[in-house]
Each structure stands twice: as structure tokens, then as C-alpha cells.
Amino acid sequence: MAHPFTRIFEKVLEDSRGDENHVLGEAEKLLEKGYSAKEIYGVLSKLKSSLISSADEAIVAEALEEFSQYVDVD
């Protein structure tokens, strides 16, 4: 069974193109709600490795890179 965050990220990934990375925005919203940065980062990492589309993978990779700043803070 997929992690609940995976479905959230997959949904916003459909709307993410070019300079609009909704995946990162959603990850930051989850962090603001009090979820663990490590948990969010782990889900993003697994999602990235499961993607087929190189465009989608690039969007998630960018979100991972930007979100990594929060992992050490947790």
C-alpha cells in the first residue's frame, strides 16, 4: 500500500510544469502541518525512483533538492 503522501504528490505532479513545482509546495505544506521532514523526504525519494517520465522525475528531483534543507532541521 502506498504512503498517503505519495498520492498527494502524484496528484500535484500532474499540475507541475516548468517553473511551477507544486510538489515542493505541497511538501512544505505538509512540513508546516507538523509532519516529519525525514518522512516527507523519504516519500519524495521513493516517488522519484518510481517515475517513468523524465520530466516528472526532474520535477521531483528539484523538489528533493530544495526540500533537503529541512531534513537536517528536523
WOTAKA-V876958 format. One line per field, one symbol per residue. psi: psi as a letter, one per 30 degrees, with the letter a starting at -180 (. if undefined). A space follows every 10 residues. Layout:
psi->???
This chain:
psi->kkkeeeeeee efeefkkcgj jfeeeeeeee effglkeeee eeeeeeeeff kekfeeeeee eeeeeeffff eff.
